[in-house]
Each structure stands twice: as C-alpha cells, then as structure tokens.
Amino acid sequence: MPGASLTPLDVNVIPAADGYSIQFDTIETTGDLDVMLDAAHSIVRNVLLGDIGSGVLLHGASLRVGGSNVVLIGDKATGKTTLSLKALASGIQVYGDEHVLISGPQLNTRPRTLRVKEGSIHVVTEMAAAIQQCPFLINWDGSKIYSMAPETSDVTWQLAPYSVDHFICLKPNHDGSSDLEQSSSDETFQMAMTQCFLPDEGRGQSLAALHTTIGTAKCWNMRLGNLDQAIGMLQQMAIDHVK
Amino acid sequence: MTEISTGDRFQTLEGMELNEVPDGYVIYDNDNERVHYLNSTAAIVYQMSDGKHSVADIASLLKLAFELDEDVDVATSVQQMLGAGLICRVE
C-alpha cells in the first residue's frame, strides 16, 4: 500500500505515584492505564490532524459501491465495521472502517485495518474463516479483536483520494430489518459534527470544509438491522443515484 | 423573548470565525466552542447587522434582492441569532 513513511514520535513515559506520566511537547498527562491510552490516542490524533492542517478527521467507514463513494457515519456500535465486513463479503471495495480525513474537495481514508470483535464474527459467517486467520489482540475482557485488511481474493485494498457521493448516518436496529431513507445535508452535518475531531486552530474553516463536502453529496439515514437487506439497499442506492 | 422593533439595530459579536460555504456561512464561536450554520438569507441578515442598518433596512434589502412581493420576517432571524449569541443589540 503506498503512503508516507512513518515517523517515530519521541514520547517520554515515566512511572508516577498514581500510574504513569506521559510527556509530549509541553503537555504532561498523569494517570492510570486508561488515562495513558487516551493520552497516547490524543497524541497520535493531534499529530495526524497537524499533518492535514485545517482538515477534519471524521469517524466513519468508507466504501466504494458500484462506482459511488460512500461514507458511513454513526456512533460506536452502530455497525460500521459489521456492515463493512458484509460489504467486503459481497464483493464491495472497503477503504476503511474508522477514519476519513477531509481537508479539501477530496477525501482520504486513514489507512488502518478493520478491527473485528470476536463477538461480531457470527453475523458475517462467510468471512469467519478469513477473519480468524488474522492477527489479533486480547481485549480487556479476554475476547479477541482481529486486525483484518479489507481484502479478499476478489477485492484489493486500494487507497486513493476520492470525492464522496453518499453520506449515510447509521442507526442501529439490531435483530430488526434495515431501511434507507433520504436525509437532509443539515441533519447529516449535525450528525457528522458529533463524530469528528477538529484541529486546535481554524475550526471554523475545517467545519466549513465538512459542510461543503456533505452539501455536495446525497445524504441518507439507514436503520441497520438485516445485513443482506442493507447491502441490497446500498447497491440499489448506487444504481439509482449515479452522479 | 426579546421584543424586536423595525427600527432596532444589531451588530455582530467578536470572536467568531466566519467561513463562507456555497449556501451560506459556517460560523465557529471560538469562546463557546459552538458552530452555527446560516443559510443564504440568514447570512445576509448577519452580514447587514453592522450597527448601522435597522431591521426595516434589512427587510427592504432582502425583499429587493430576492424580488419578493411580501415582507421578509427578519425579526425571527434576528431573534435566533440573538439567542445563539451571534449578534447583540445596538443601544
């Protein structure tokens, strides 16, 4: 996968009375392991945001469905990764399930493998064997979280800048049916604002970029239940609403 | 709710990061970490809230600009912007 070379960060982690202390630039954070993880995540996020200037890091999955680029946004546990896996199993190209960088007219997906929880495998049985071959880490509760590149023998993982044709806000309807209905760009913008990380400087400019990007796409709400239905709706949406 | 008269004048507050988008403005309130979206009509009301133009002036301009037969309800926009902390009344 092409991309910029990685640069190690110089971060000091020092044992402290109530856990550890992280020192990075002029910022110092002290606390237990959870606090350290949050701090480490924050450091990486800020470095990433620094790289994209006045952009927005949007928490969302990104797919290419029938020639259309689709971004799925939604709270945690709404099914972004599960739907992405099902899409992959259906021959749809998946860019990523976590972050999209918006810094201009074109977007980039942050290169990161899909994180698949052990408990989610049963909803995509056709991918189960492939997922269980992937590297994993052990979650706090002892369950596995697999790290899976979104590739199959038919689908290659390729990342390149793209423009978005569809934004879909996911709402969970676990064990129910799926449905898809058109939404407004205002509603989608409001949802997106709850799912984005903004740089410390130039937030207005970043939000304007987000607003413009959403304004040029078609916006939808999807209640995500039955995955086969959801994939069918995505494919039909891409056919019916070609730009 | 604050009473708005046609002769009232308003001005925008400082500390706002104003960004033009194709269909209006996205305004970021740095002090309160709030974001506001104004559609094109509200953007004109905001822009003309310069302490010099009255509510009646703004309504006339909008009527002219959009070639409308009826008066424009500027007071409601002004109310919303007052409530959102985007503008203040000029005494």
Interface residues (C-beta under 8 A of the other chain):
Chain A: D186 F189 M193 G202 R203 G204 Q205 L207 A208 H211 T212 G215
Chain B: M16 E17 L18 N19 E20 V21 P22 D23 V26 I27 Y28 N30 V35 Y37
